[in-house]
Amino acid sequence: MFKETNTTQNPFYFILMGIPGFEAFHLWISIPFCCFYTISIVGNTTILTVIRKEPSLHQPMYLFLSMLALTDLGLTLTTLPTVMQLLWFNSQAIHFEACFVQLFFMHTFSFMESSVLLAMSFDRYVAICRPLHYANILNNEVIGRIGIAIICRCVLAVLPSLFLLKRLPFCRSHLLSHSYCLHQDMIRLVCADIRVNSWYGFALVLLIIVLDPLLIVLSYTLILKSIMGTATWTERLRALNNCLSHILAVLVLYVPMVGVSMTHRFAKHASPLLHVIMANVYVLAPPVMNPIIYSVKTKQIRQGISHIFFQRKVR
């Protein structure tokens, strides 16, 4: 047991929470978590390997997919250490600085996922609505600039919230609600005026969680308008099928993201178990589901995976 202390100084550590009410079953609960993390790491690494080794996949769509896989790997590796050490060894303490480092990478990778999906929607728009100019608009140089812009956007978005939070005194309980450090969770432990933090958080929500989906919807509105003008239903279905993987990836990210935000804002007095489930779905769903979605729905990825494994068997 960790002894709680009240101080106006920054605490030396925070205490992470496992699955409330199921502490005795943490070892058993670790089995599905271990499976999810394994699927995420193996799946995203496989996609990256296939895209790197197959020259035919060195195209804008698959380069953006590799960005998505890298982001998913980063998100997975950010939460894996604290989640698994808590479930396996009941190690709940996390150092103050380590918690802020985890918070930074977790929110950065989460926002990067949103930004990459936005870039992928632009890729689909150009491929379907401007097919003759596709290679000129999305050349390697432009894709590289988009990647750098995504990194800069997300890092610069998260850093101010990190500094605003770190300057505040944590004089309430050191107990967090999850098995990793989440900004919405840490801010409730502050015993000072958090209006600046709240306003910045609101601006961040508008900039990323609201703006990105709106721009994605706009892209698909233009795509649908273009598709409806094509000659046959076969061409329309082919175009929509090319977008299906991306649409599913968008839903896998934004549904849990909105859910965890709404839970923290409007269901503060709900069961702690609800908060934990929503937060874990938010963290695990995209990295686990994206490689499955793209492996199942994208023929070129399936062929690339088969080619790699077939080569290994031959050797």
C-alpha positions as CSV (number, residue, x, y, z in Angstrom):
1,M,0.0,0.0,0.0
2,F,1.2,3.5,-0.8
3,K,0.7,6.2,1.8
4,E,-1.1,9.3,0.5
5,T,0.4,12.7,1.4
6,N,-1.0,16.1,0.9
7,T,1.6,18.7,-0.1
8,T,1.8,21.9,-2.2
9,Q,4.9,20.6,-3.8
10,N,5.1,18.3,-6.8
11,P,4.8,14.7,-5.7
12,F,7.8,12.4,-6.2
13,Y,5.5,9.8,-7.8
14,F,2.0,9.0,-8.9
15,I,0.1,5.8,-8.2
16,L,-1.4,4.0,-11.2
17,M,-4.6,2.1,-11.0
18,G,-5.3,-1.3,-12.5
19,I,-8.8,-2.7,-13.1
20,P,-10.8,-1.5,-10.1
21,G,-12.5,-4.3,-8.2
22,F,-10.5,-7.0,-10.1
23,E,-7.1,-6.5,-8.5
24,A,-7.0,-10.2,-7.5
25,F,-7.4,-11.2,-11.2
26,H,-4.7,-8.9,-12.6
27,L,-2.6,-11.9,-13.7
28,W,-5.4,-13.4,-15.6
29,I,-6.5,-10.0,-17.1
30,S,-2.9,-9.6,-18.3
31,I,-3.4,-12.4,-20.8
32,P,-5.8,-10.6,-23.2
33,F,-3.7,-7.4,-22.7
34,C,-0.6,-9.3,-23.7
35,C,-2.4,-10.7,-26.7
36,F,-3.6,-7.2,-27.8
37,Y,-0.1,-5.7,-27.4
38,T,1.4,-8.7,-29.4
39,I,-1.1,-8.3,-32.2
40,S,-0.4,-4.6,-32.4
41,I,3.4,-4.9,-32.4
42,V,3.5,-7.9,-34.8
43,G,0.8,-6.5,-37.1
44,N,2.2,-3.0,-37.5
45,T,5.8,-4.3,-37.8
46,T,4.6,-6.7,-40.5
47,I,2.9,-3.8,-42.5
48,L,6.0,-1.7,-42.2
49,T,8.2,-4.6,-43.4
50,V,5.9,-5.4,-46.4
51,I,5.8,-1.7,-47.5
52,R,9.6,-1.4,-47.2
53,K,10.4,-4.6,-49.1
54,E,7.8,-4.4,-51.9
55,P,8.8,-1.8,-54.5
56,S,5.2,-1.8,-55.9
57,L,4.0,-0.4,-52.5
58,H,6.2,2.7,-52.6
59,Q,3.2,4.8,-53.5
60,P,1.6,7.7,-51.5
61,M,-1.3,5.6,-50.1
62,Y,1.1,3.0,-48.6
63,L,3.6,5.6,-47.5
64,F,0.8,7.2,-45.4
65,L,-0.1,3.7,-44.2
66,S,3.5,3.2,-43.0
67,M,3.1,6.5,-41.1
68,L,0.0,5.2,-39.5
69,A,1.7,1.9,-38.5
70,L,4.6,3.8,-37.0
71,T,2.2,5.9,-35.0
72,D,0.4,2.9,-33.8
73,L,3.7,1.2,-32.8
74,G,4.6,4.4,-30.8
75,L,1.3,4.5,-29.0
76,T,1.6,0.8,-28.1
77,L,5.1,1.0,-26.8
78,T,4.2,4.1,-24.8
79,T,1.6,2.4,-22.6
80,L,2.9,-1.2,-22.6
81,P,5.6,-0.8,-19.8
82,T,3.3,0.6,-17.2
83,V,0.2,-1.5,-18.1
84,M,2.1,-4.8,-18.1
85,Q,4.3,-4.1,-15.0
86,L,1.1,-3.2,-13.1
87,L,-0.8,-6.3,-14.2
88,W,2.2,-8.7,-13.8
89,F,4.0,-7.3,-10.8
90,N,1.5,-5.0,-9.2
91,S,4.0,-2.2,-9.6
92,Q,1.9,0.9,-9.2
93,A,4.3,3.8,-8.6
94,I,5.5,5.9,-11.5
95,H,8.0,8.8,-11.1
96,F,6.7,12.3,-11.5
97,E,9.0,13.0,-14.5
98,A,8.3,9.6,-16.1
99,C,4.6,10.2,-15.9
100,F,5.0,13.5,-17.8
101,V,7.1,11.8,-20.5
102,Q,4.5,9.1,-20.9
103,L,1.8,11.7,-21.1
104,F,3.7,13.6,-23.8
105,F,4.3,10.6,-26.1
106,M,0.8,9.2,-25.6
107,H,-1.1,12.4,-26.5
108,T,1.5,13.2,-29.3
109,F,1.0,9.8,-30.9
110,S,-2.8,10.0,-30.5
111,F,-2.9,13.4,-32.2
112,M,-0.5,12.1,-34.9
113,E,-2.9,9.3,-35.7
114,S,-5.6,11.8,-36.3
115,S,-3.3,13.9,-38.5
116,V,-2.2,10.9,-40.5
117,L,-5.8,9.8,-41.1
118,L,-6.5,13.4,-42.3
119,A,-3.6,13.2,-44.7
120,M,-4.8,9.8,-45.9
121,S,-8.3,11.3,-46.6
122,F,-6.6,13.9,-48.8
123,D,-4.7,11.1,-50.5
124,R,-8.0,9.4,-51.3
125,Y,-9.5,12.6,-52.5
126,V,-6.7,13.3,-54.9
127,A,-6.6,9.7,-56.2
128,I,-10.3,9.6,-56.9
129,C,-11.1,13.2,-57.9
130,R,-7.8,14.2,-59.5
131,P,-6.3,10.9,-60.8
132,L,-4.4,12.4,-63.7
133,H,-2.5,14.7,-61.3
134,Y,-2.1,12.2,-58.5
135,A,1.6,11.5,-59.1
136,N,2.5,15.1,-59.4
137,I,0.5,16.4,-56.4
138,L,1.6,13.6,-54.0
139,N,5.3,13.0,-54.9
140,N,7.8,11.8,-52.4
141,E,8.9,15.4,-51.5
142,V,5.4,16.5,-50.7
143,I,4.7,13.3,-48.7
144,G,7.9,14.0,-46.7
145,R,6.8,17.6,-46.0
146,I,3.4,16.3,-44.9
147,G,5.1,13.9,-42.5
148,I,7.3,16.6,-41.0
149,A,4.3,19.0,-40.7
150,I,2.3,16.2,-38.8
151,I,5.2,15.8,-36.3
152,C,5.6,19.5,-35.8
153,R,1.9,20.1,-35.5
154,C,1.4,17.4,-32.8
155,V,4.5,18.1,-30.8
156,L,3.7,21.9,-30.7
157,A,0.1,21.1,-29.8
158,V,1.0,18.9,-26.8
159,L,4.0,20.8,-25.3
160,P,2.1,23.8,-24.0
161,S,-0.4,21.7,-22.2
162,L,2.5,19.8,-20.7
163,F,4.2,22.9,-19.4
164,L,0.9,24.4,-18.2
165,L,0.2,21.2,-16.2
166,K,3.7,20.8,-14.8
167,R,3.8,24.3,-13.3
168,L,0.8,23.5,-11.1
169,P,0.9,22.0,-7.6
170,F,-0.4,18.5,-7.1
171,C,-1.5,18.6,-3.5
172,R,-4.4,16.2,-3.6
173,S,-4.3,12.4,-3.9
174,H,-1.5,11.0,-6.0
175,L,-3.8,8.2,-7.2
176,L,-4.5,8.1,-10.9
177,S,-7.5,6.3,-12.4
178,H,-5.7,4.4,-15.1
179,S,-2.6,2.2,-15.7
180,Y,-0.9,5.0,-17.6
181,C,-0.7,8.8,-17.3
182,L,-3.5,10.7,-19.1
183,H,-3.9,14.5,-19.1
184,Q,-7.6,14.4,-18.2
185,D,-6.8,12.2,-15.3
186,M,-3.8,14.2,-13.9
187,I,-5.5,17.6,-14.1
188,R,-8.1,16.5,-11.5
189,L,-5.3,16.1,-8.9
190,V,-4.3,19.8,-9.2
191,C,-5.3,22.1,-6.3
192,A,-5.0,25.4,-8.2
193,D,-6.7,27.5,-10.8
194,I,-6.8,25.5,-14.0
195,R,-8.8,27.9,-16.2
196,V,-5.9,28.5,-18.5
197,N,-5.4,24.7,-18.9
198,S,-9.1,24.2,-19.5
199,W,-9.2,26.9,-22.2
200,Y,-6.1,25.5,-23.9
201,G,-7.5,22.0,-23.7
202,F,-10.8,23.3,-25.3
203,A,-8.8,25.0,-28.1
204,L,-6.9,21.7,-28.7
205,V,-10.1,19.8,-28.9
206,L,-11.4,22.2,-31.5
207,L,-8.1,22.2,-33.5
208,I,-7.7,18.4,-33.7
209,I,-10.5,16.3,-32.3
210,V,-13.2,18.5,-34.1
211,L,-11.3,20.0,-37.1
212,D,-9.7,16.8,-38.3
213,P,-12.9,14.8,-38.5
214,L,-14.7,17.7,-40.2
215,L,-12.0,17.9,-42.9
216,I,-12.1,14.2,-43.3
217,V,-15.9,14.4,-43.8
218,L,-15.4,17.2,-46.3
219,S,-12.9,15.1,-48.2
220,Y,-15.4,12.2,-48.4
221,T,-18.3,14.6,-49.4
222,L,-16.2,15.7,-52.4
223,I,-15.3,12.1,-53.1
224,L,-18.9,11.0,-53.1
225,K,-19.9,13.9,-55.3
226,S,-17.2,12.8,-57.8
227,I,-18.1,9.1,-57.5
228,M,-21.8,9.8,-58.2
229,G,-20.7,11.4,-61.5
230,T,-19.0,8.3,-62.8
231,A,-20.5,6.1,-65.5
232,T,-21.3,2.8,-63.9
233,W,-22.1,1.3,-60.5
234,T,-19.1,-1.0,-60.8
235,E,-16.7,2.0,-60.9
236,R,-18.6,3.6,-57.9
237,L,-18.3,0.4,-55.8
238,R,-14.6,0.0,-56.7
239,A,-13.9,3.6,-55.6
240,L,-15.9,3.2,-52.4
241,N,-14.1,-0.1,-51.6
242,N,-10.7,1.7,-52.0
243,C,-11.8,4.1,-49.2
244,L,-13.4,1.5,-46.9
245,S,-10.2,0.6,-45.0
246,H,-9.6,4.3,-44.2
247,I,-13.2,4.9,-43.2
248,L,-13.0,2.0,-40.7
249,A,-9.7,3.3,-39.3
250,V,-11.3,6.7,-38.8
251,L,-14.2,5.2,-36.8
252,V,-11.8,3.0,-34.8
253,L,-9.9,6.2,-33.7
254,Y,-12.6,8.8,-33.2
255,V,-15.4,6.8,-31.6
256,P,-13.2,5.8,-28.6
257,M,-11.5,9.2,-28.5
258,V,-14.9,11.0,-28.3
259,G,-16.1,8.4,-25.8
260,V,-13.3,8.9,-23.4
261,S,-13.5,12.7,-23.6
262,M,-17.2,12.6,-23.0
263,T,-16.8,10.2,-20.1
264,H,-14.2,12.4,-18.4
265,R,-16.3,15.6,-18.9
266,F,-19.9,14.5,-18.3
267,A,-19.6,11.2,-16.4
268,K,-17.2,12.1,-13.6
269,H,-19.2,10.2,-11.0
270,A,-19.7,7.1,-13.1
271,S,-18.2,3.8,-12.0
272,P,-14.4,3.8,-12.1
273,L,-14.6,0.6,-14.1
274,L,-16.4,2.5,-16.9
275,H,-13.5,5.1,-17.1
276,V,-10.9,2.4,-17.2
277,I,-12.7,0.4,-19.9
278,M,-13.2,3.5,-22.1
279,A,-9.5,4.6,-21.6
280,N,-8.2,1.1,-22.5
281,V,-10.4,0.9,-25.6
282,Y,-9.1,4.4,-26.6
283,V,-5.5,3.3,-26.3
284,L,-5.7,-0.3,-27.7
285,A,-8.4,-0.2,-30.4
286,P,-6.5,1.7,-33.2
287,P,-3.1,0.0,-32.8
288,V,-4.8,-3.5,-32.7
289,M,-7.5,-3.0,-35.3
290,N,-5.6,-0.9,-38.0
291,P,-3.2,-3.7,-39.1
292,I,-6.1,-6.2,-39.1
293,I,-8.3,-3.8,-41.2
294,Y,-5.6,-3.1,-43.8
295,S,-4.4,-6.7,-44.0
296,V,-7.9,-8.0,-44.6
297,K,-9.3,-5.2,-46.8
298,T,-6.2,-4.3,-48.9
299,K,-5.3,-6.9,-51.5
300,Q,-1.7,-5.5,-52.1
301,I,-0.9,-5.8,-48.4
302,R,-2.2,-9.4,-48.3
303,Q,-0.1,-10.3,-51.3
304,G,2.9,-8.6,-49.8
305,I,2.5,-10.6,-46.5
306,S,2.1,-13.8,-48.5
307,H,5.1,-13.0,-50.6
308,I,7.3,-12.4,-47.6
309,F,6.3,-15.6,-45.8
310,F,6.5,-17.7,-49.0
311,Q,10.1,-16.4,-49.5
312,R,11.0,-17.4,-45.9
313,K,9.5,-20.9,-46.4
314,V,11.5,-21.4,-49.6
315,R,14.7,-20.4,-47.9
